[in-house]
């Protein structure tokens, strides 16, 4: 295991700067998730840590040792790719042991490590099969097994679940998290899926346009987003946000008054944010139901207030239908206020 430290890391592609001086410390044994929209620089940062991309500026250190000029093979890391990257002509066992054969480990050591990894990942029945004979989830486990046998200081995952169907993604999330809890190896995991980030991470670094917008534990980011970008990126369904003016301890917006415990200057233009789960039914603001989406244990509603569409999630099943009127009471305790100009949390 090892700590990882990024210090003022920059990356340029030609005249285009894609990383703007990122500094980030990852503790020994931590599961760190880099999350953000496509093009934000998260995969580039991971590839720089892996030694697959050159560093334009700053330093990257693993276990206190600067690795800027080290070859990928000398960094003692193992990477799991989105595409699995398995050799089709090799069996599962041979794929998992390939890197050990490359470094001329003894046959007995290779067999022992492959067997151990296969046992951890429930791959023992498939060791003689070829990748084409496996499901997507099994192939991803083989790719993880190939990383495990190397016993690296750091695991790197680059959107490893993107090619799997929704049900399998949920199962694999649990497997990867359980694997980390068992091995305690420092892990850096890249995804654009904020649900993956929330459910798997010890800490999350939310990235946007080559910068880290906020770093913290999953529920810290959910409860206290630093700015509008984080507020709308973290949480599913996304937070409702609209323009308003702060007056007398409330926000005037969409033709009605919205409660909040956060404070702003009297008459200040703000963005009012409230998550879909923080509405109570039965009294308060009059809305028109536009869409009803039954989810089983919950119902997701799209309603209109003053011409603006808002998303509301209610527990249980709703009898409301499109076109009906519904009274909603926003819980001001959970409302968020952001500066209208900068987007910063107030």
The 8 nearest C-alpha neighbors of each residue, nearest first, counted from 0:
[[1, 152, 184, 185, 27, 28, 153, 2],
 [0, 2, 27, 62, 152, 185, 61, 3],
 [1, 3, 27, 26, 62, 25, 61, 4],
 [4, 2, 61, 25, 60, 24, 62, 1],
 [5, 3, 24, 60, 59, 23, 25, 6],
 [4, 6, 59, 22, 23, 58, 8, 24],
 [5, 7, 22, 58, 8, 57, 4, 59],
 [8, 6, 20, 57, 21, 22, 9, 5],
 [7, 9, 57, 20, 21, 6, 56, 58],
 [10, 8, 56, 18, 20, 19, 55, 57],
 [9, 11, 55, 18, 17, 54, 16, 56],
 [12, 10, 16, 15, 17, 13, 55, 14],
 [11, 13, 15, 14, 16, 10, 17, 55],
 [12, 14, 15, 11, 16, 10, 17, 55],
 [15, 13, 12, 16, 11, 17, 10, 55],
 [14, 16, 12, 11, 13, 17, 10, 18],
 [17, 15, 11, 18, 10, 12, 14, 19],
 [16, 18, 209, 10, 11, 40, 15, 19],
 [19, 17, 209, 9, 10, 16, 20, 40],
 [18, 20, 9, 209, 21, 210, 17, 16],
 [21, 19, 7, 8, 9, 18, 22, 57],
 [20, 22, 7, 8, 19, 210, 6, 23],
 [23, 21, 6, 5, 7, 8, 20, 24],
 [22, 24, 5, 4, 21, 25, 6, 3],
 [25, 23, 4, 3, 5, 26, 22, 2],
 [26, 24, 3, 2, 4, 29, 23, 27],
 [27, 25, 2, 29, 28, 24, 3, 185],
 [26, 28, 2, 1, 29, 185, 0, 25],
 [29, 27, 185, 184, 183, 26, 0, 30],
 [28, 30, 185, 26, 27, 31, 186, 201],
 [31, 29, 186, 201, 200, 185, 187, 32],
 [32, 30, 187, 202, 200, 203, 29, 201],
 [31, 33, 188, 203, 200, 189, 187, 196],
 [34, 32, 189, 204, 41, 203, 188, 205],
 [35, 33, 205, 190, 191, 206, 189, 32],
 [34, 36, 206, 191, 205, 207, 39, 37],
 [37, 35, 191, 39, 38, 207, 34, 206],
 [36, 38, 39, 35, 191, 40, 41, 207],
 [37, 39, 40, 36, 208, 41, 207, 209],
 [38, 40, 208, 207, 209, 37, 36, 41],
 [41, 39, 209, 43, 38, 42, 17, 44],
 [40, 42, 44, 43, 39, 33, 45, 189],
 [43, 41, 45, 44, 40, 46, 189, 157],
 [42, 44, 46, 40, 45, 41, 47, 52],
 [45, 43, 47, 41, 42, 46, 40, 48],
 [46, 44, 42, 48, 47, 43, 49, 41],
 [45, 47, 49, 51, 43, 48, 44, 52],
 [46, 48, 52, 50, 44, 49, 45, 51],
 [49, 47, 45, 46, 50, 44, 59, 51],
 [48, 50, 46, 47, 51, 71, 45, 76],
 [51, 49, 71, 47, 48, 52, 46, 70],
 [50, 52, 46, 49, 47, 71, 53, 48],
 [53, 51, 47, 50, 46, 54, 43, 49],
 [52, 54, 47, 55, 51, 50, 67, 10],
 [53, 55, 56, 10, 47, 52, 9, 67],
 [56, 54, 10, 9, 11, 53, 57, 8],
 [57, 55, 9, 8, 54, 10, 58, 7],
 [56, 58, 8, 7, 6, 9, 59, 55],
 [59, 57, 6, 8, 5, 67, 60, 65],
 [58, 60, 5, 65, 4, 66, 67, 6],
 [59, 61, 65, 64, 4, 63, 66, 3],
 [62, 60, 3, 64, 63, 2, 1, 65],
 [61, 63, 1, 2, 64, 3, 60, 4],
 [62, 64, 61, 60, 65, 2, 3, 4],
 [65, 63, 60, 61, 62, 66, 59, 3],
 [64, 66, 60, 59, 67, 61, 63, 58],
 [65, 67, 69, 68, 60, 59, 64, 61],
 [68, 66, 69, 65, 59, 58, 54, 60],
 [67, 69, 66, 70, 65, 50, 53, 54],
 [70, 68, 66, 67, 73, 71, 74, 50],
 [71, 69, 73, 72, 50, 68, 74, 66],
 [70, 72, 50, 73, 74, 49, 69, 51],
 [73, 71, 70, 74, 75, 76, 69, 50],
 [72, 74, 70, 71, 75, 69, 76, 66],
 [75, 73, 71, 76, 72, 69, 70, 66],
 [76, 74, 151, 73, 152, 72, 77, 153],
 [77, 75, 153, 151, 74, 152, 154, 78],
 [76, 78, 146, 154, 151, 155, 153, 79],
 [77, 79, 155, 156, 154, 80, 146, 76],
 [78, 80, 156, 142, 155, 143, 157, 159],
 [81, 79, 157, 83, 82, 159, 156, 78],
 [80, 82, 159, 158, 83, 157, 161, 160],
 [81, 83, 80, 84, 159, 162, 85, 139],
 [84, 82, 80, 142, 85, 81, 139, 138],
 [85, 83, 82, 80, 86, 142, 81, 79],
 [86, 84, 83, 87, 94, 142, 130, 138],
 [85, 87, 89, 88, 94, 84, 130, 90],
 [86, 88, 89, 130, 85, 129, 131, 90],
 [89, 87, 86, 90, 129, 130, 85, 94],
 [90, 88, 87, 86, 93, 94, 129, 91],
 [91, 89, 129, 93, 128, 92, 127, 94],
 [90, 92, 126, 94, 93, 128, 129, 127],
 [91, 93, 126, 95, 90, 94, 96, 127],
 [92, 94, 90, 96, 95, 91, 89, 97],
 [95, 93, 91, 97, 92, 96, 89, 90],
 [94, 96, 145, 92, 93, 97, 144, 91],
 [95, 97, 93, 99, 94, 98, 109, 113],
 [96, 98, 100, 94, 99, 95, 93, 101],
 [99, 97, 101, 100, 96, 102, 149, 95],
 [100, 98, 102, 101, 96, 97, 104, 109],
 [99, 101, 103, 97, 102, 98, 104, 96],
 [102, 100, 98, 99, 103, 97, 104, 96],
 [101, 103, 99, 100, 104, 98, 97, 105],
 [104, 102, 100, 101, 99, 105, 106, 98],
 [103, 105, 99, 100, 102, 106, 108, 109],
 [106, 104, 108, 107, 109, 103, 100, 99],
 [105, 107, 109, 108, 110, 104, 100, 111],
 [106, 108, 110, 105, 109, 111, 104, 112],
 [109, 107, 111, 105, 106, 110, 112, 104],
 [108, 110, 106, 112, 111, 107, 96, 113],
 [111, 109, 107, 113, 108, 112, 114, 106],
 [110, 112, 108, 114, 109, 113, 107, 115],
 [113, 111, 115, 109, 148, 114, 110, 116],
 [114, 112, 116, 110, 115, 111, 117, 109],
 [113, 115, 117, 111, 112, 116, 110, 118],
 [116, 114, 112, 118, 113, 117, 111, 119],
 [115, 117, 119, 113, 118, 144, 114, 112],
 [118, 116, 122, 114, 123, 120, 115, 119],
 [117, 119, 121, 115, 116, 120, 123, 114],
 [118, 120, 116, 117, 121, 115, 122, 178],
 [119, 121, 117, 122, 118, 116, 140, 144],
 [122, 120, 118, 117, 123, 119, 124, 116],
 [121, 123, 117, 125, 120, 124, 118, 126],
 [122, 124, 117, 125, 126, 121, 118, 114],
 [125, 123, 122, 126, 121, 127, 128, 117],
 [126, 124, 128, 122, 123, 127, 91, 92],
 [125, 127, 92, 91, 128, 123, 124, 90],
 [128, 126, 90, 125, 91, 92, 129, 124],
 [127, 129, 125, 90, 126, 91, 132, 130],
 [128, 130, 90, 131, 132, 91, 89, 87],
 [129, 131, 132, 133, 87, 138, 91, 128],
 [132, 130, 129, 133, 87, 134, 128, 138],
 [131, 133, 130, 129, 128, 134, 125, 138],
 [134, 132, 130, 131, 137, 138, 135, 129],
 [135, 133, 137, 136, 138, 132, 131, 130],
 [136, 134, 138, 137, 139, 163, 133, 162],
 [135, 137, 139, 138, 134, 140, 167, 163],
 [138, 136, 140, 134, 139, 135, 133, 141],
 [139, 137, 141, 135, 140, 136, 133, 134],
 [138, 140, 142, 136, 141, 137, 83, 143],
 [139, 141, 143, 137, 138, 142, 144, 136],
 [140, 142, 144, 138, 143, 139, 145, 137],
 [143, 141, 139, 145, 140, 144, 83, 79],
 [144, 142, 140, 146, 141, 145, 79, 147],
 [145, 143, 141, 147, 146, 142, 116, 95],
 [144, 146, 95, 142, 143, 147, 148, 141],
 [145, 147, 77, 143, 144, 148, 149, 78],
 [146, 148, 144, 149, 150, 145, 143, 116],
 [149, 147, 112, 150, 145, 146, 113, 116],
 [148, 150, 147, 151, 146, 99, 145, 77],
 [149, 151, 148, 147, 152, 146, 77, 75],
 [152, 150, 76, 75, 153, 149, 77, 154],
 [151, 153, 0, 1, 75, 76, 184, 185],
 [152, 154, 76, 185, 151, 186, 184, 0],
 [155, 153, 186, 77, 78, 76, 185, 187],
 [154, 156, 78, 187, 188, 186, 77, 79],
 [157, 155, 188, 79, 78, 159, 189, 158],
 [156, 158, 189, 80, 159, 81, 188, 79],
 [159, 157, 190, 81, 189, 160, 161, 156],
 [160, 158, 81, 157, 80, 161, 156, 79],
 [161, 159, 163, 162, 158, 168, 81, 171],
 [160, 162, 163, 158, 159, 81, 168, 164],
 [163, 161, 160, 164, 81, 82, 159, 135],
 [164, 162, 160, 161, 168, 167, 135, 165],
 [163, 165, 167, 166, 168, 162, 161, 160],
 [164, 166, 168, 167, 169, 163, 170, 160],
 [167, 165, 169, 168, 164, 170, 163, 171],
 [166, 168, 170, 169, 164, 165, 171, 163],
 [167, 169, 171, 165, 170, 166, 163, 160],
 [168, 170, 172, 167, 166, 171, 165, 173],
 [171, 169, 167, 173, 168, 172, 174, 166],
 [170, 172, 174, 168, 173, 169, 167, 175],
 [173, 171, 169, 175, 174, 170, 168, 176],
 [172, 174, 176, 171, 170, 175, 177, 169],
 [175, 173, 171, 177, 172, 176, 178, 170],
 [176, 174, 178, 172, 177, 173, 171, 179],
 [175, 177, 179, 173, 178, 174, 199, 172],
 [178, 176, 180, 174, 179, 175, 173, 181],
 [177, 179, 175, 181, 176, 180, 174, 182],
 [180, 178, 176, 182, 183, 181, 177, 175],
 [181, 179, 177, 183, 178, 182, 176, 184],
 [180, 182, 178, 179, 183, 177, 184, 176],
 [181, 183, 179, 184, 180, 178, 177, 28],
 [184, 182, 28, 179, 180, 181, 185, 0],
 [183, 185, 28, 0, 182, 186, 153, 179],
 [186, 184, 28, 153, 29, 27, 0, 30],
 [187, 185, 154, 30, 153, 155, 184, 31],
 [186, 188, 31, 155, 32, 30, 154, 156],
 [187, 189, 156, 32, 155, 33, 31, 157],
 [190, 188, 33, 157, 158, 32, 156, 34],
 [189, 191, 158, 34, 192, 33, 188, 157],
 [190, 192, 35, 34, 36, 193, 37, 189],
 [193, 191, 190, 195, 194, 196, 34, 35],
 [192, 194, 196, 195, 233, 197, 191, 34],
 [195, 193, 197, 196, 192, 198, 235, 234],
 [196, 194, 193, 198, 192, 197, 199, 172],
 [195, 197, 193, 194, 199, 200, 198, 32],
 [198, 196, 194, 217, 195, 199, 193, 200],
 [197, 199, 195, 196, 194, 200, 217, 172],
 [200, 198, 196, 197, 195, 176, 201, 172],
 [201, 199, 202, 30, 196, 32, 31, 197],
 [200, 202, 30, 31, 216, 29, 199, 203],
 [203, 201, 216, 200, 215, 31, 217, 32],
 [204, 202, 32, 215, 214, 31, 216, 33],
 [203, 205, 214, 33, 213, 206, 32, 211],
 [206, 204, 34, 213, 212, 211, 35, 203],
 [207, 205, 211, 35, 210, 212, 34, 39],
 [206, 208, 39, 210, 209, 35, 211, 212],
 [207, 209, 39, 210, 40, 206, 17, 38],
 [208, 210, 18, 40, 17, 39, 207, 19],
 [211, 209, 207, 206, 208, 19, 212, 21],
 [210, 212, 206, 213, 205, 204, 207, 21],
 [211, 213, 205, 206, 210, 207, 229, 214],
 [214, 212, 205, 211, 204, 225, 215, 229],
 [215, 213, 204, 203, 205, 202, 212, 211],
 [216, 214, 202, 203, 219, 220, 217, 213],
 [215, 217, 202, 219, 218, 203, 201, 220],
 [218, 216, 197, 220, 219, 202, 203, 221],
 [217, 219, 221, 220, 216, 222, 197, 223],
 [220, 218, 222, 216, 221, 217, 223, 215],
 [221, 219, 224, 218, 223, 217, 222, 215],
 [220, 222, 218, 219, 223, 224, 233, 217],
 [223, 221, 219, 220, 218, 224, 333, 217],
 [222, 224, 220, 219, 221, 225, 230, 218],
 [225, 223, 220, 230, 229, 226, 221, 222],
 [226, 224, 344, 223, 343, 213, 229, 227],
 [227, 225, 343, 344, 342, 228, 224, 229],
 [226, 228, 230, 342, 229, 231, 343, 337],
 [227, 229, 231, 230, 226, 232, 342, 212],
 [230, 228, 232, 231, 224, 227, 226, 233],
 [231, 229, 227, 224, 228, 232, 233, 226],
 [230, 232, 238, 237, 228, 229, 233, 227],
 [231, 233, 229, 230, 228, 234, 237, 193],
 [234, 232, 230, 231, 229, 193, 221, 235],
 [233, 235, 237, 236, 232, 221, 238, 231],
 [236, 234, 237, 233, 194, 238, 193, 232],
 [235, 237, 234, 238, 275, 310, 274, 312],
 [236, 238, 235, 234, 231, 239, 232, 274],
 [237, 239, 274, 231, 273, 240, 272, 275],
 [238, 240, 273, 272, 274, 309, 237, 310],
 [241, 239, 272, 271, 238, 270, 273, 242],
 [240, 242, 270, 271, 243, 272, 239, 252],
 [243, 241, 270, 269, 271, 252, 240, 244],
 [242, 244, 252, 269, 251, 250, 270, 268],
 [243, 245, 268, 251, 250, 267, 269, 266],
 [246, 244, 250, 266, 267, 249, 265, 251],
 [247, 245, 265, 249, 266, 248, 250, 244],
 [248, 246, 249, 245, 265, 250, 266, 251],
 [249, 247, 246, 245, 262, 259, 250, 258],
 [250, 248, 258, 246, 247, 257, 245, 259],
 [251, 249, 245, 257, 244, 256, 243, 246],
 [250, 252, 256, 244, 243, 255, 257, 245],
 [251, 253, 243, 254, 255, 250, 256, 242],
 [254, 252, 305, 255, 304, 251, 307, 306],
 [253, 255, 252, 305, 251, 256, 304, 243],
 [254, 256, 252, 253, 251, 257, 284, 305],
 [257, 255, 251, 250, 252, 249, 258, 254],
 [256, 258, 250, 249, 251, 255, 259, 252],
 [259, 257, 331, 249, 250, 256, 329, 260],
 [260, 258, 331, 334, 261, 249, 332, 257],
 [259, 261, 332, 331, 262, 258, 334, 248],
 [262, 260, 259, 336, 335, 263, 345, 334],
 [263, 261, 260, 345, 264, 248, 336, 259],
 [262, 264, 245, 265, 267, 345, 261, 336],
 [265, 263, 267, 266, 245, 262, 246, 268],
 [264, 266, 246, 267, 245, 263, 247, 248],
 [267, 265, 245, 246, 244, 264, 268, 263],
 [268, 266, 264, 245, 265, 244, 269, 263],
 [269, 267, 244, 339, 243, 266, 245, 338],
 [270, 268, 339, 338, 243, 337, 244, 242],
 [269, 271, 242, 337, 339, 241, 336, 243],
 [272, 270, 336, 241, 240, 335, 269, 242],
 [273, 271, 240, 335, 239, 334, 336, 238],
 [272, 274, 334, 239, 238, 335, 275, 277],
 [273, 275, 238, 276, 277, 239, 272, 237],
 [274, 276, 311, 312, 310, 277, 238, 273],
 [277, 275, 312, 274, 278, 311, 313, 273],
 [278, 276, 274, 275, 330, 329, 273, 333],
 [277, 279, 329, 328, 276, 330, 327, 275],
 [280, 278, 328, 327, 329, 277, 281, 330],
 [281, 279, 327, 282, 326, 328, 278, 325],
 [280, 282, 326, 327, 279, 283, 328, 325],
 [281, 283, 326, 327, 328, 280, 284, 279],
 [282, 284, 328, 327, 326, 285, 281, 329],
 [283, 285, 327, 326, 328, 286, 282, 255],
 [284, 286, 326, 325, 283, 327, 324, 287],
 [287, 285, 325, 304, 303, 324, 326, 302],
 [286, 288, 324, 303, 302, 323, 322, 325],
 [289, 287, 302, 321, 322, 323, 290, 301],
 [288, 290, 321, 302, 301, 322, 287, 303],
 [291, 289, 301, 321, 300, 288, 292, 302],
 [290, 292, 300, 299, 293, 320, 301, 321],
 [291, 293, 299, 298, 300, 294, 290, 301],
 [294, 292, 298, 295, 299, 291, 297, 316],
 [295, 293, 297, 298, 296, 292, 299, 316],
 [296, 294, 297, 293, 298, 316, 315, 314],
 [295, 297, 315, 294, 314, 316, 298, 293],
 [298, 296, 314, 315, 294, 295, 313, 316],
 [297, 299, 293, 313, 294, 316, 312, 292],
 [298, 300, 312, 292, 311, 291, 293, 313],
 [301, 299, 291, 311, 290, 310, 292, 302],
 [300, 302, 310, 290, 289, 309, 288, 311],
 [303, 301, 288, 289, 309, 287, 308, 286],
 [302, 304, 308, 287, 307, 286, 306, 309],
 [305, 303, 307, 286, 306, 253, 308, 302],
 [304, 306, 253, 307, 254, 303, 255, 286],
 [305, 307, 304, 303, 308, 253, 302, 254],
 [308, 306, 304, 303, 305, 309, 253, 302],
 [309, 307, 303, 302, 301, 304, 306, 310],
 [308, 310, 302, 301, 239, 303, 307, 311],
 [311, 309, 301, 275, 300, 302, 239, 312],
 [310, 312, 275, 300, 299, 276, 301, 313],
 [313, 311, 299, 276, 275, 298, 300, 297],
 [314, 312, 298, 297, 315, 311, 299, 276],
 [315, 313, 297, 296, 298, 316, 312, 317],
 [314, 316, 297, 296, 313, 298, 317, 295],
 [317, 315, 298, 297, 314, 318, 293, 296],
 [316, 318, 319, 298, 315, 313, 293, 291],
 [317, 319, 320, 316, 291, 298, 293, 323],
 [320, 318, 317, 323, 321, 288, 291, 325],
 [319, 321, 323, 322, 318, 291, 288, 290],
 [320, 322, 289, 288, 323, 290, 291, 319],
 [321, 323, 288, 287, 289, 320, 324, 290],
 [324, 322, 288, 321, 320, 287, 325, 319],
 [325, 323, 287, 286, 288, 322, 285, 326],
 [324, 326, 286, 285, 287, 327, 323, 288],
 [327, 325, 285, 282, 284, 281, 283, 286],
 [326, 328, 280, 284, 283, 282, 279, 281],
 [327, 329, 283, 279, 278, 282, 284, 280],
 [330, 328, 278, 331, 277, 279, 327, 258],
 [329, 331, 332, 277, 278, 333, 328, 334],
 [330, 332, 259, 258, 334, 333, 329, 260],
 [333, 331, 330, 260, 334, 259, 258, 261],
 [334, 332, 331, 330, 335, 277, 273, 259],
 [333, 335, 273, 331, 259, 332, 272, 330],
 [336, 334, 272, 271, 273, 333, 337, 261],
 [335, 337, 271, 345, 270, 344, 272, 269],
 [338, 336, 344, 270, 345, 343, 342, 269],
 [337, 339, 269, 342, 343, 340, 341, 270],
 [338, 340, 269, 270, 342, 268, 341, 337],
 [339, 341, 338, 342, 269, 268, 343, 337],
 [342, 340, 343, 338, 339, 337, 226, 227],
 [341, 343, 338, 227, 337, 226, 339, 340],
 [344, 342, 226, 337, 341, 338, 225, 345],
 [343, 345, 337, 226, 225, 336, 338, 342],
 [344, 337, 336, 338, 343, 263, 262, 261]]
